[in-house]
Amino acid sequence: MDHRVDRHVERNGTRIDNADSSGVSGRLGVRVFGHDMRAGNIVQPYMAVNWLRGMRASTLEFNGETLGADVPRDRYEVQAGAELTLGQRWSAWGGMSVQRGAYDYRNVGGQLGMRARW
């Protein structure tokens, strides 16, 4: 990943610069799926376990003061969710994830969505 932007100056005069916006990240994991048929719809639950590794934290500078996202280099993630097929064109999906890492790092997330095929 390499992200570069020009300096931004807000109306109040605050200067925003990139202090560090590049690095390498990776993920290694396993994901298992299941199948269940109910009332003509197909439910596909899943569970995943991942090891996430990043090289650098993202930082920005505000008038020379650095603000960083202190994310540990190694994080471990558990995900669970399901996709529900609603006929031939539509499906709905949702999932939750929890990441843990050094220094009591924790990140909890969730997603919901609809998909249409044509």
C-alpha positions in Angstrom: 0.0 0.0 0.0 1.3 3.4 -0.9 -0.9 6.5 -0.4 0.2 10.0 -1.3 -1.7 13.2 -1.1 -0.8 16.9 -1.3 -0.9 19.2 1.8 -4.4 20.3 2.7 -5.0 23.6 4.4 -8.4 24.1 6.1 -10.2 27.4 6.3 -9.0 28.0 9.8 -5.4 27.6 8.7 -4.8 24.0 10.0 -2.2 22.3 7.8 -2.7 18.5 7.3 0.2 16.4 5.9 1.0 12.8 5.5 3.6 11.7 8.0 3.5 8.0 7.1 1.2 6.5 4.6 2.9 3.4 3.1 3.5 -0.1 4.2 2.8 -3.8 3.6 0.1 -5.8 5.2 -1.1 -9.4 4.9 -3.7 -11.9 6.1 -3.5 -15.6 6.6 -6.6 -17.5 7.7 -9.2 -20.2 7.2 -12.9 -19.8 6.5 -15.5 -22.6 6.7 -19.0 -22.6 5.2 -22.2 -24.5 5.9 -25.4 -25.0 4.0 -29.0 -25.1 5.3 -32.2 -25.0 3.4 -35.3 -23.4 5.0 -38.6 -22.4 3.5 -37.2 -22.4 0.0 -34.3 -20.1 0.9 -30.7 -21.2 1.2 -28.7 -20.1 4.3 -24.9 -20.2 4.1 -23.3 -19.5 7.5 -19.6 -19.0 7.8 -16.9 -18.7 10.4 -13.3 -17.4 9.8 -10.1 -17.1 11.9 -7.4 -14.8 10.6 -3.9 -13.6 11.5 -3.4 -10.0 10.3 0.1 -8.5 10.0 0.9 -5.0 9.2 4.2 -3.2 8.8 3.5 0.4 9.9 0.8 2.5 11.6 -0.9 5.2 9.6 -0.2 8.7 10.8 -1.2 12.3 9.9 0.4 15.6 10.9 -1.8 18.5 12.0 0.3 21.7 12.1 3.4 19.6 12.8 1.7 17.4 15.5 1.6 13.7 14.6 -1.6 11.7 15.2 -1.3 8.0 14.6 -3.6 5.0 14.6 -1.7 2.8 17.0 -2.6 -0.6 15.6 -0.5 -3.6 16.7 1.7 -5.2 14.1 0.0 -8.6 14.7 -3.7 -8.9 15.2 -6.0 -11.9 15.4 -9.5 -11.9 14.1 -12.6 -14.1 14.4 -15.5 -13.6 12.0 -19.0 -15.1 11.9 -21.9 -14.4 9.6 -24.3 -15.8 7.0 -25.7 -15.2 3.5 -29.3 -15.8 2.8 -30.4 -16.4 -0.8 -33.8 -14.8 -1.5 -34.7 -16.3 -4.9 -32.6 -16.1 -8.1 -31.8 -12.4 -8.0 -31.5 -11.3 -4.4 -29.5 -12.2 -1.4 -28.8 -10.7 2.0 -25.7 -11.1 4.1 -24.4 -10.0 7.5 -21.5 -10.7 9.8 -19.6 -9.7 12.9 -15.8 -9.6 13.5 -13.6 -9.1 16.6 -9.9 -8.3 16.3 -7.5 -8.5 19.3 -3.8 -7.6 19.6 -1.0 -6.4 21.8 -1.6 -3.6 24.4 -5.3 -4.5 24.9 -6.1 -3.6 21.3 -9.6 -4.6 20.3 -11.8 -3.8 17.3 -15.4 -5.0 16.9 -17.2 -4.6 13.6 -20.3 -5.6 11.8 -21.7 -5.5 8.3 -25.1 -5.9 6.7 -25.9 -5.9 3.0 -28.1 -6.8 0.1 -27.0 -8.0 -3.3 -28.9 -8.1 -6.6 -27.7 -10.2 -9.6 -28.7 -9.4 -13.2 
